[in-house]
Amino acid sequence: MRIKLINPNTTQRMTESMGRCAREVASPGTEIVAVSPTMGPPSIEGYYDEAIASLGMLAEVEAGEREGFDGYVIACFGDPALYAARELARGPVIGIAEAAMHAASVIAPGFSVVTTLARTCGMAWHLAERYGMTRFCMNVRATDVAVLDLDVPGSAARSIIIDECRRALDEDGSDAIVLGCAGMAEFCHEVEDAIGAPVVEGVTAAVKWAEALIALKLHTSKRGDFARPLAKRYDGVLADYSPRDAAAHIHRK
């Protein structure tokens, strides 16, 4: 079983951290390949970043189809271009926000999302609504920690996140926490130990979900919305991204 974990931003140290976390929970015999696009933003902290990052991420999915991967994890809490990725992939494609919210809804009657910048709270609420999770999501809380500060040695990011998680439990009536950024994956257990409540992060949850679907021999439906993109020629600098038939692939410059 081969799963491609795609960090849609270009910060390689975060990609390596996510890969380590994914491999810790992967079953024996599962190969995790963690990658970042070669182009795009170093962090995703808004709709514009997400839109620009989607091109490189989708190119990694299409490359993964040529390379024979069985499934994919989109390792950004905004789940950028998740549905578009499912059009390209034969195997399952799991977004980490979708995975984390569903996992939290099983182990607790209500959860709070603790994320990075306040400007991304609306994005998290939109995802909760899309995934039918609003009945479980008690609140979305920002820490105003920048994504790139999450793995800076000596940063106060971890203590700020732990404090906000404690407030979420006390003030929101939540019984579990969802960490709202893939960059938080590496210190999930540290947060859980500090607050004494379940903490879910989406990278590992998505890996286990992908493994389960692959083991069940379930594929992404190629009927309806998730059928391959219609073949057509794109113009200008996006010509290399033109959809072709199912046997052809996007080639990135």
Secondary structure, DSSP 4 states (H G I P E B T S, - for coil): -EEEEE-SSS-HHHHHHHHHHHHHHSPTT-EEEEE--SSS-SS--SHHHHHHHHHHHHHHHHHHHHHT-SEEEE-STT-TTHHHHHHH-SS-EEEHHHHHHHHHHHH-S-EEEEES-GGGHHHHHHHHHHTT-TTTEEEEEE----GGGTT-TT-SHHHHHHHHHHHHHHHH--SEEEE--GGGGGGHHHHHHHHTS-EEEHHHHHHHHHHHHHHTT-----SGGGSPPPP----GGGGGG----TT------
